[in-house]
């Protein structure tokens, strides 16, 4: 029992701090999302996804409005064809660190896409933040920025894979205590950067006593990520690092890869112009990637205790919405948060979009 409690605490305590002010649940309704512009892209695809299956096959889906023909290649060979809208299943491709597909319609710019998750032996929530369409019709490049849960269990094979994927900068969003107990195993030659989101705020000492208290604690933690000095400094470091390292891939992570990492991801995607509903869906995907790990933790706890821990293992819309509500309350707009909170001015934002968007 004690080991189960410690395992659960290791995952959730990182999102809770002694300095949190518990706030009521909030909704992002009424939030004015930046960048609601008409499409101005040369990319005809409004939808394009790659989903890897356990049997080694890949499910492809696309929608390229205003076109007649779409052709998809893998490893330089045509693996699927169709009309403007379609689906295909591709089998028999050789094993690869990541299998890439080139989507090309009969006119306009194409897309270079892979399954979002990168399968590793020592991490379950490692994925690409790219492959999303923005409100302007541009797309976030894949293979440039990754997000993950803890890296302390990465195997030699994992680290070699990340090296081949060009990961050269790793931002660790965890606390000093977490880093001391479970030190990162980074790929050879990578630059390791501490970006402690909760630096100076102390660690959470008293666990919530009810599911409702747990939910409120998670909401308070999300708000602290936005307005706390540690959070502002850490996320500014991440944005600067992504913008500065143009030749290699960047990785940021925390313990579960869902809360501190989730806000870093939401901040970057929002800055790039990805719609709110897409950002939320990406945030909530941690529930799927961490499903087995979370269920294993909860199964070792008594039912009343599991009920308290579950909200802290989850990601929920109200958690992310609390972050956006804090931005609105403190800064008014997301652009002001980027500029005044994280120090990203208009020129730097243009540079970020130039480097990470296509179309």
N, C-alpha and C positions, 0 to 999 in steps of 0.2 A: 504493500500500500504506500509506504513512504517513497519508494522509487517512482511509483506512478505519479504521486503528487509532485515530486521534483521534476519529472519529465514534463508534466503539464505546465508547471511554473516556469520552466526554462523557455517555453514557447511564448507564454502570454505575459510574463512579467516585464518583458522588454517594452511593451506598449503602455505600461502604467507607471506613473511617477508620483512621488509623494507630494509634489507641488501642484498636482492637477486640481482645477476647480471644476467640479462636476456640473455639467450643464444639461438642461432638458433636451430631449430628443428634438432634432430640427429637421426640416425638409428643405431641399434645394429648390422647391417650387418658387417661381418668381425670380430665380437667379438669371441675370441677363448674360448669356453666354457670348464670349467675344468671337468675332470673326464670322458672323453670319453673312457670307458674301455669295454672289453668284459664281458658278463654276467658271474658271478661266484657264483650265488645264488642257494640255494636249493629250491626256490619257482618257480614252473612252470608257474604261472600266469603272462601273459604279460598285461592283462587287467582284472579289476574286479571293479565293481561299484554298489552302492546301491543308489537309488533315491526314496525319499518318495513322494507320491502323496497327493493331498488335501483330497481324499476320504479315507485315511488311508492305502492304499495299497502301496506296494514297488515293484519297477522295478529293477530286478537284471540282470546284464550282465557280462559275463566272457569270457576269452580266455586263455586256458592253453595248450600251444603248447607241443606236444610230449606226451600227455596223452590221455586216452580213456574215462574215466569217471570222472565226477565232481559231488559232492554232497554238498548241502548247508543246514545248520541247523540254526534254530532260537530258542532260549530258549530250546536247547537240542534236538529238534525234527527236522527231515528232512522235509524241506519245498520245495525243488526243487532238481531235478536231471537232468543230461544231458551229452552230449558228451564233447569233449575238448573245444568247442565253443558253447555258447548258451545264451538264454534270458529266463526270467521267471517273472511272476507277482505273488506276494504273498499277499493274503488278509486274513482278520480275525484274525490278531494278536492282543493281548491285548495292551492297551495303555502303553507307557513307556517313560521315560525321553529321552532315545535314544534306538532304536531297533537295536540290534547287530545281525550280520549274520556271520557264520563261513563257509568259502569257503575251500573245501578240494578236491584235485584231487586224483587219484589212486596212485600217488607217490609224494614225495616231501613235503615241508612244506606248511601249509595252511595259510589263512589270516582271520583276525578278523576285520570286516568292518561295518560301519553304514553310513547313509546319512550324508553328510558333514555339512549341516546346522543344528544348534540347535535352535529349535523354542522357542522364548521368547516373552513375552508380551510387554516388554519395549525396545527391540533392534531388528533391522531388518537384520543386517549384522554380526551376531555371527556365526562363523563356525570353524570347525576343520581344522588344516593345514595338517593333515595326509591323508593317503590313496593314496599316489602318488608313482609311481615306479621310481627308480633312474636309472642312466646310467649303473650301475653295476648289475641291476636286483633285487636289494633289494627294500624293500618298507618302506615308512615312517609310523611309528605306528600311529594309531588313538587313541584319548582319552588322549593324553599327552600334547598337546599345542593347545590353542585356540586363535582366533583373533576376534575383535569385533569393532563396533562403540561405541558411548558414553554409559556409564552405569548409567547415572543420572536418567533415567526413569525406571530402573528395578523395578519390583514389588516384594512383599514378596515371591510370588510363584517362580519368576525368581531366586531370591537369594537362595532360598531353593534348586532349581534344580541344580544350580551351585555348591552348597555345596555337593550335592549327586554325582556330576560329579568330585569331588575331586579337585576343583579349590582352591588352597591354596596361590597362589601368583598372584597379579594383577599389571601389569606395565601400568602406565598412561603416554602416550606419549604427552599429551597436554600441552599447555602453562599455566602459572600461572593465566592469566586472564580467560581462559576457565575453569580451575579447580575451580576458585573462584565463577564463575557464575553457573556452573552446576557440583556440587560435585558428585563424584562417590558414588554409592551404591553397596558395595562389599558384597559377601557372608560372613556369620559369620565365624570368625576364620581365614579369609584370610589376608595375609600380603600385604599391599598396598605400592607400590613403585613409586615415581615420577621419570620419565625418560623423561624429557622435551627435545624433539628433537630440538626445536628452542630456547633453553635457551641462553640468552645473545645476541640474534640477533635482538631484538625489534619486534614489531608487525606491520603488514601491515596497512598503513594508507590511501593510495590512491588506490581505486579499479580500475581495468583496464577499459578502455573506449571503447574497441572493442573486438570482439571475438578473433582476432589475438593476441592482447595484453594479453588476458586471457590465451591463449595457451602458449605463451612465459613465462608468470608468473609461470604457472604450471611446465614447463620444468625447469625454474630456481630454483623453490622450490625443485624439485627432486634432482638436482645437489647439492643443499645446504644440503640436508639430508645426502649425501655421504661425502662431504668435510668440512662441518661446524663442529666446535668443539662441539656444542651441540648435533648434530646428532651422531658423533663418540662416545661420552660418553654415550648417551642414548642407542644406539644399542649394545654397549659393555655390558651395564647393562643387557639388555634383554638376550643376548647370555649366559652371566654368570649365570643369574637366571635360564634359561632353563637347563643348564648343572648341576647346583648345586642341584636343587630340583628334585631328581630322584624318590621320593616316591609319588609325587602329580602332579596334572596338573597345568600348567602355562597359564595365559591369558595376552595378550597385546592388547591395544586399543588406539584409538584417538577419534576424534569427529564423522567423517563419516565412519571410519574403512576402508579407501581406499588408502590414500596417505602415511602418516607416518606409519600407520599399514601395508600398502601394501609393503613398502620397508623393514620393519622388517621381514615380511613373505618371501619376495623374497630373502633376505639375508640368512635366515635360510634354506630355501629349496635349494638354490644354494649351500650353504655350505655342505648340505647333499648329493648333487649329483643329484638333480632332474633336468631333461632336461629343456633347455630354453623355448621351446614351451609349456611345461606343466606349468612352472612358470608364463608365460605370460597369459595363459588361466585362471589360478587361480586368477591372478591380475585383469583381465578384468571381472571376475564374479561379482565384486561389482556393475557393471552396471545393472546386473539382480536383485541382492538382494535389491538394492536401487532404483529400477525403479519407484515404486509407490511413494516413499517419494520424489524423485527428481521431478517427474512430478507434484506433489502437490505444490512444491515450485515454479516451473516455471509457473504453471497455474495462479498464483496470481500476476505475473509481466507483465508489458507491453511487447509486442513482442520484441522491440529493446533491452530492459534490459534483457529479458530472453535469448536472443541470446548471450549476454556477459557472463551471469552466467552459461550457459550450459557447456562450456568447463571446468569450475571449479567444477561442480558437477560430471562430467564424470571421468572415468579413460580411458586412451587411450594408445595404444602401444608406441607412441613417448614419453610419460611421463616416463614410466618404462625404456625404452631404454636410455633415458637421464641419468638415474642413473647408468646404466651399462657403458655408455660411459664415465661418470665421473670417475668411478672406473678404467677404462682402461687408461684414461688420467693421473690420479694422481698416480696410483699404478702399472699399467701394467697388472697385473693378479688379479683374484678374491682372490686367496690364499694370495697374498701380502696385499690386502685390509683387509682380515680377520686378518692377523698377525700384520701389521703395523698400520692399521687404527683402528681396534677394539680390538687388543691385544689378539687374539685367536691363540695360537701357535699350532704346529702339534699334540702334545700330547693331548691338550684340544679338538682339532677337532676330534681326534680319539675317545675320551671319548663321545663327542656329538653324533657321529655316532653310537657308541656302544649302547647308551641309547635309541636312537630314531629310529633306523633301525632294520628291521627283515629280515632274509634270509642270 
